[in-house]
Amino acid sequence: MNGCRRDKAPERGSAWTSLLLGLGLTTALLLMAAGLAVLAYGQRYADSILPGITIQGVPVGGLRRDEALARLERALVVEELPYLTLQGPEAEWIYSTAHLGGYLEFEPAVDEAWQIGRSGLFREDMLTRLRLLWLGYNIVPEFHLEPGLALTPLRQIARQAGRPSQQAQLWVAGMQVRSDTSRVGRDLDIAASQEAIVRAVGEALGASGWSDEPVWLRARYNRPPRTGYFPVETIPVALVFREVAPPLAEISDARQRAETILSAPVTLSFQRPILGRGAQATESIVWTIDRAQLSTWLRVAPAEGQAAGPPQVELDAAALRAFVEGLAQEIDRPARQGRYDYDPATAALSVMAVEQYGLELDVDAAVAALEAACLSADERHVSLPVRVIAPAVTYEELAALLPLEPVGVGETGFAGSTDARLHNIEVATAMFHGLLIAPHERFSMVEHLGLVTLANGYSESWVIYGNQTLLGPGGGVCQVATTLFRAAFWGGYPIVERTPHAYRVSWYEPPVGLDAAVFTPWVDVKFDNDTDTPLLILTEVDRAASTLTFRLYGRSVGRTVRIEGPTLGPAIPPGPDVVETDPTLAPGERVLTERARDGVQVTVYRIIEVNGEQVARERFFSDYRPWPAHYREGPKPEGQAGVQDGG
């Protein structure tokens, strides 16, 4: 019995051993097979995307990257992407995704598919690959918009659906100020609307992820994988609009400004000096600008350079200036020197012509003051800035010098002058009697003489033009010029301009070389009053003595004048006599109009002394041409022939 028990024990142990050995062998074989399967699986898809992966429902497992990309481009063509319904506040616009520049990014999706199951961690990759085979994984590619292509349709929508804000308006109707209310506008926010489109399409596409049912179950119920179509035909997109607020600035200030301008008339005034001596007596001159005229000056316009600013209420600067310049034409007047006679015996002045104070409106200051008055609610009056201009020498200034002293005398004779020549001397001389020359003023004879014409009171007398003696207005005016020149010469005043005659004239001698010609407006006599006190010109035409005298009165500076000369050069004899026919004379009657004169060059020096000391030695030069005798002769009797006798 003991032997039997010993025989059965080894049999049971051997069976268990065999079973364990079999299980171990089977496990080893299974592991080997699994390893070989994994190895084979890895080798099979070494260059391909792992099975079970789709991109937007398009299977790409087992494909290389380029093959997967090509399949996606064939299956998910942009023209088949759904349309978009762009929704605005009051309308909708339907556009294709392609028209808006929409597209799917395939390359990043293919790269993502390639990476699934290839993390490099064996355990994790095995589980991912098994899960891919069981459920499958779908990748949703990213959706993008090409900004440039989307801008055009969105800008069209912005023009159609947008509404500009409206600022409260202000205007003037007649003399009343009117206004309305503002309105909020809206504008399409293009950038935000583009983001809304991308977001809406992304939501329609869904998210990447694992399938919620096994692959075999989809196959059992004949539910094939998606082939790339979107789940909807159109995708609604709510466009983003923003409110455009009207200007924050109220129009109340602008309205108040306009109402102030039209609130009441504006008056302007100044005190005008009454014609006469001095500027103390005045009269008030007033202008009124009524509300109707003010309304024509008012301008209402949007703020310059900004759409959101309040309206600008301004006055028409050009209209204000034109109005003020018109006032200046009424107000402005030059100062006028008075003219005075003087009696040396009584040291009394008498008024020949009343002086006039000048007026000048400051246009710029007046425009500024007028504008300020128009914009003021209280002060609607303007005292015009008018400058009163005193004459260069006033009566009071001249009277303060009394008694006046003789400071220069010039004298010439006119014996033998015709009545017409004498008349012209008197007319021209009267232009200078009583004139004042201000301190340090340059005196011009032509300026005060004016035009020598018949219309100005001159008579025709014999004058010389070239080498002929002709009748013309003004014969004898040079007598006045010479006499005035000599008064300034003997007074020691600086001679600025003096032109000697072309030939020697008997009326102006002696001395020879101290004559002066005048021919308006080109030939003038000018000298300076170089003292600090005015000069008064007094004239005298003495018919009985046939003399013309110019006297200068003022305040003596203690200078005396004498001459050296005249020094004459060689004489140049005149040519043959000149005889001219004068139909006013009787036949055969002959009248001498100009004596023959030798030509000669003459030099005179003026010596000026002050308190016995010489302060100036000035040269005066005259170059006289030879001048033949000139005769006027009556016409020859009828039938008498012959040549006029030049002698």
SULTA-V816074 format. One record per backbone hydrogen bond with DSSP energy under -0.5 kcal/mol. NH is the residue of the N-H (numbers start at 1). CO is the residue of the C=O. E is the energy in kcal/mol with one decimal. If there is no record, write none. Layout:
nh | co | e
NH | CO | E
NH | CO | E
This chain:
nh | co | e
5 | 1 | -2.1
6 | 2 | -1.6
7 | 3 | -1.5
8 | 4 | -1.6
9 | 5 | -1.3
10 | 6 | -0.7
11 | 7 | -0.6
11 | 8 | -0.5
12 | 8 | -1.5
13 | 9 | -1.7
14 | 10 | -1.9
15 | 11 | -1.7
16 | 12 | -2.0
17 | 13 | -2.0
18 | 14 | -2.4
19 | 15 | -2.9
20 | 16 | -2.8
21 | 17 | -2.7
22 | 18 | -2.5
23 | 19 | -2.9
24 | 20 | -2.8
25 | 21 | -2.5
26 | 22 | -3.0
27 | 23 | -3.1
28 | 24 | -2.8
29 | 25 | -2.8
30 | 26 | -3.2
31 | 27 | -3.4
32 | 28 | -2.7
33 | 29 | -3.0
34 | 30 | -3.4
35 | 31 | -3.1
36 | 32 | -3.0
37 | 33 | -2.7
38 | 34 | -3.5
39 | 35 | -3.1
40 | 36 | -2.8
41 | 37 | -3.2
42 | 38 | -2.9
43 | 39 | -2.4
44 | 40 | -2.9
45 | 41 | -2.2
46 | 43 | -1.0
48 | 45 | -0.8
49 | 63 | -2.5
53 | 50 | -0.8
54 | 137 | -2.8
55 | 58 | -2.5
56 | 54 | -0.5
56 | 139 | -2.7
58 | 55 | -1.8
59 | 57 | -0.6
60 | 53 | -2.4
61 | 53 | -1.0
62 | 49 | -4.2
63 | 60 | -1.7
68 | 64 | -3.0
69 | 65 | -2.7
70 | 66 | -2.1
71 | 67 | -2.4
72 | 68 | -2.3
73 | 69 | -2.1
74 | 70 | -1.5
75 | 71 | -2.7
76 | 72 | -3.2
80 | 77 | -1.4
81 | 78 | -1.4
83 | 233 | -1.5
84 | 95 | -3.3
85 | 235 | -2.4
86 | 84 | -0.8
86 | 93 | -3.4
87 | 85 | -0.6
87 | 237 | -3.3
88 | 86 | -0.5
88 | 91 | -3.0
93 | 86 | -2.5
95 | 84 | -2.3
95 | 93 | -0.5
97 | 82 | -0.6
100 | 96 | -1.4
101 | 98 | -1.7
102 | 97 | -3.1
103 | 144 | -2.1
105 | 142 | -2.8
106 | 104 | -1.0
109 | 105 | -0.7
110 | 106 | -2.6
111 | 107 | -2.4
112 | 108 | -2.2
113 | 109 | -2.3
114 | 110 | -2.3
115 | 111 | -1.4
116 | 112 | -1.0
116 | 113 | -0.6
118 | 115 | -2.0
122 | 120 | -0.7
125 | 121 | -3.2
126 | 122 | -2.6
127 | 123 | -2.0
128 | 124 | -2.3
129 | 125 | -2.5
130 | 126 | -2.4
131 | 127 | -2.4
132 | 128 | -2.3
133 | 129 | -2.0
134 | 130 | -1.7
135 | 131 | -3.4
136 | 131 | -1.4
137 | 52 | -2.8
138 | 209 | -2.6
139 | 54 | -3.0
141 | 139 | -0.6
142 | 105 | -0.5
144 | 103 | -2.8
146 | 101 | -2.0
147 | 145 | -0.9
149 | 146 | -0.6
150 | 146 | -1.9
151 | 147 | -1.3
152 | 148 | -0.7
153 | 149 | -0.7
154 | 150 | -1.8
155 | 151 | -2.7
156 | 152 | -1.9
157 | 153 | -2.2
158 | 154 | -2.4
159 | 155 | -2.1
160 | 156 | -1.9
161 | 157 | -3.4
162 | 158 | -1.9
163 | 186 | -2.7
166 | 183 | -2.5
167 | 165 | -0.5
171 | 178 | -2.7
173 | 171 | -0.5
173 | 176 | -2.9
174 | 172 | -0.6
175 | 173 | -0.6
176 | 173 | -2.4
178 | 171 | -3.4
180 | 169 | -1.6
183 | 166 | -2.8
185 | 244 | -3.1
186 | 163 | -2.5
187 | 242 | -2.4
189 | 240 | -2.8
190 | 188 | -1.2
193 | 189 | -2.4
194 | 190 | -2.4
195 | 191 | -1.8
196 | 192 | -2.0
197 | 193 | -2.1
198 | 194 | -2.2
199 | 195 | -2.4
200 | 196 | -2.5
201 | 197 | -2.4
202 | 198 | -2.2
203 | 199 | -2.2
204 | 200 | -1.9
205 | 201 | -2.2
206 | 202 | -1.5
209 | 138 | -2.3
211 | 136 | -2.2
215 | 134 | -3.1
218 | 214 | -1.7
219 | 215 | -1.9
220 | 216 | -2.2
221 | 217 | -2.0
222 | 219 | -1.2
223 | 218 | -3.8
224 | 222 | -0.8
235 | 83 | -2.6
236 | 234 | -0.5
237 | 85 | -3.0
239 | 87 | -2.1
239 | 237 | -0.9
241 | 239 | -0.6
242 | 187 | -2.8
244 | 185 | -3.6
245 | 243 | -0.7
255 | 251 | -3.1
256 | 252 | -2.7
257 | 253 | -2.3
258 | 254 | -2.4
259 | 255 | -2.8
260 | 256 | -2.2
261 | 257 | -2.0
262 | 258 | -1.7
263 | 260 | -1.3
266 | 289 | -2.2
267 | 380 | -2.2
268 | 287 | -2.7
269 | 382 | -2.1
270 | 285 | -1.6
272 | 270 | -0.8
272 | 283 | -3.0
274 | 281 | -3.0
276 | 355 | -0.6
283 | 272 | -2.3
285 | 270 | -2.5
287 | 268 | -3.1
289 | 266 | -3.5
290 | 288 | -0.7
294 | 290 | -2.1
295 | 291 | -2.1
296 | 292 | -1.0
297 | 293 | -0.8
297 | 294 | -0.9
298 | 294 | -0.8
299 | 314 | -3.1
301 | 312 | -2.0
306 | 303 | -1.3
309 | 306 | -0.7
312 | 301 | -4.1
313 | 311 | -0.6
314 | 299 | -2.8
314 | 312 | -0.6
316 | 297 | -2.8
317 | 315 | -0.9
320 | 316 | -2.4
321 | 317 | -2.4
322 | 318 | -2.4
323 | 319 | -2.2
324 | 320 | -2.4
325 | 321 | -2.9
326 | 322 | -1.7
327 | 323 | -1.8
328 | 324 | -2.3
329 | 325 | -1.6
330 | 326 | -1.1
331 | 327 | -2.6
332 | 328 | -2.9
333 | 359 | -2.1
336 | 356 | -2.8
339 | 353 | -2.0
340 | 434 | -1.6
341 | 350 | -2.8
343 | 348 | -2.2
344 | 342 | -0.7
346 | 343 | -0.6
347 | 343 | -2.0
348 | 343 | -1.1
350 | 341 | -2.3
352 | 339 | -3.3
353 | 339 | -1.9
356 | 336 | -2.7
358 | 389 | -3.5
359 | 333 | -2.3
360 | 387 | -1.7
362 | 385 | -2.5
363 | 361 | -1.2
366 | 362 | -2.4
367 | 363 | -2.6
368 | 364 | -2.1
369 | 365 | -2.4
370 | 366 | -2.6
371 | 367 | -2.5
372 | 368 | -2.1
373 | 369 | -2.1
374 | 370 | -2.3
375 | 371 | -1.5
376 | 373 | -1.1
380 | 378 | -1.0
382 | 267 | -2.4
384 | 269 | -2.7
384 | 382 | -0.9
386 | 384 | -1.7
387 | 360 | -3.1
387 | 385 | -0.6
388 | 386 | -0.5
389 | 358 | -3.2
389 | 387 | -0.5
390 | 388 | -0.6
398 | 394 | -2.2
399 | 395 | -3.0
400 | 396 | -1.7
401 | 398 | -1.5
402 | 399 | -1.4
405 | 554 | -2.8
407 | 552 | -3.3
408 | 552 | -1.0
410 | 550 | -2.6
412 | 548 | -2.1
413 | 507 | -1.0
414 | 546 | -2.4
415 | 546 | -0.5
417 | 414 | -1.8
422 | 418 | -2.7
423 | 419 | -2.5
424 | 420 | -2.1
425 | 421 | -2.2
426 | 422 | -2.2
427 | 423 | -2.5
428 | 424 | -2.6
429 | 425 | -2.5
430 | 426 | -1.9
431 | 427 | -0.7
431 | 428 | -0.9
432 | 429 | -1.9
433 | 429 | -0.9
434 | 537 | -3.1
435 | 432 | -1.8
437 | 535 | -2.7
438 | 436 | -0.5
440 | 529 | -1.6
440 | 531 | -0.7
441 | 438 | -1.8
443 | 441 | -0.6
443 | 527 | -3.3
445 | 525 | -2.3
448 | 444 | -1.0
448 | 445 | -0.6
449 | 445 | -2.3
450 | 446 | -2.2
453 | 451 | -1.2
456 | 453 | -0.6
457 | 454 | -1.8
458 | 453 | -1.7
461 | 472 | -3.0
463 | 470 | -3.6
465 | 463 | -0.6
465 | 468 | -2.4
466 | 464 | -0.5
468 | 465 | -2.0
470 | 463 | -3.3
470 | 468 | -0.6
472 | 461 | -2.5
474 | 459 | -1.5
475 | 472 | -0.8
477 | 474 | -2.3
479 | 476 | -0.8
480 | 476 | -0.9
481 | 477 | -2.0
482 | 478 | -2.6
483 | 479 | -2.0
484 | 480 | -2.6
485 | 481 | -2.5
486 | 482 | -2.2
487 | 483 | -1.8
488 | 484 | -2.0
489 | 485 | -2.7
490 | 486 | -3.0
491 | 487 | -1.1
492 | 489 | -1.3
493 | 488 | -2.1
496 | 494 | -0.7
496 | 526 | -2.0
497 | 526 | -2.0
508 | 505 | -1.5
509 | 506 | -1.7
514 | 511 | -0.8
517 | 499 | -3.3
519 | 523 | -2.0
522 | 519 | -1.3
523 | 519 | -2.8
524 | 522 | -0.6
526 | 497 | -1.9
527 | 443 | -1.6
528 | 494 | -2.1
529 | 441 | -2.5
530 | 528 | -1.1
535 | 437 | -2.3
536 | 553 | -2.8
537 | 435 | -2.8
538 | 536 | -0.5
538 | 551 | -2.7
540 | 549 | -2.0
542 | 540 | -0.7
542 | 547 | -2.8
543 | 541 | -0.9
546 | 542 | -1.1
547 | 542 | -1.9
548 | 412 | -3.0
549 | 540 | -2.5
550 | 410 | -2.7
551 | 538 | -3.3
552 | 408 | -3.2
553 | 536 | -2.6
553 | 551 | -0.5
554 | 405 | -2.7
560 | 609 | -2.8
562 | 607 | -2.1
564 | 605 | -2.5
565 | 563 | -0.5
567 | 603 | -2.8
568 | 566 | -0.6
569 | 601 | -2.4
572 | 599 | -2.9
573 | 571 | -0.5
577 | 646 | -0.6
578 | 629 | -3.2
579 | 577 | -0.5
580 | 631 | -2.8
582 | 633 | -3.2
585 | 582 | -2.0
588 | 634 | -0.5
589 | 586 | -2.5
591 | 632 | -3.4
593 | 591 | -0.6
593 | 630 | -3.0
594 | 630 | -1.8
597 | 627 | -3.6
599 | 572 | -3.9
600 | 624 | -1.4
602 | 622 | -3.1
603 | 567 | -2.3
604 | 620 | -2.6
605 | 564 | -2.4
606 | 618 | -3.1
607 | 562 | -3.3
607 | 605 | -0.6
608 | 606 | -0.6
608 | 616 | -2.5
609 | 560 | -2.7
610 | 613 | -2.8
611 | 558 | -1.4
613 | 610 | -1.7
615 | 608 | -3.2
616 | 608 | -1.5
618 | 606 | -2.5
620 | 604 | -3.3
622 | 602 | -2.7
624 | 600 | -2.7
624 | 622 | -0.6
625 | 502 | -3.4
627 | 597 | -2.9
630 | 594 | -2.8
631 | 578 | -3.2
632 | 591 | -3.0
633 | 580 | -2.8
634 | 589 | -3.2
635 | 585 | -0.6
640 | 637 | -2.1
641 | 639 | -0.5
646 | 644 | -0.7
